[in-house]
Amino acid sequence: MAKEEHDTAKEEAYWREHHAAQSYVSKEHTFEHYAPAYRTGYEAAAKYPGKKFEETEDDVALDYERNRAGSPLPWDSAQHATRAAWDRISGVVSPRDPSRGIRSGL
């Protein structure tokens, strides 16, 4: 099955709306702090089609560092948001089930 291309504006709107409900969100940081992590995740899922997040995590972390644009979140704080966006694009979290967020214990 061919992958559908993602719409960057649609993904940003999705994460803006669902950000506060995510379990990894720190109360002292806003959506804008996490936005580069989400963007890195959905762009990386398209950049590395057919790969698992774990296979590309080092490259994705470097992409985040290049794209974080002043976000105060280091990779260890941003990686959960990046992974959530990756999972959404790669189909790990179905669009019919957006409330699942990330799964703990993986």
Buried (B, 14 or more C-beta within 10 A) or exposed (E): EEEEEBEEEEBBEBBBEBBEEBEBBEEEBEBEBBBBBBBBBBBBBBEBEEBEBEEBBEEBBEBBEEBBEEBEBEBEBBBBBBBBBBBBBBEBBEEEEEEEBBEEEE
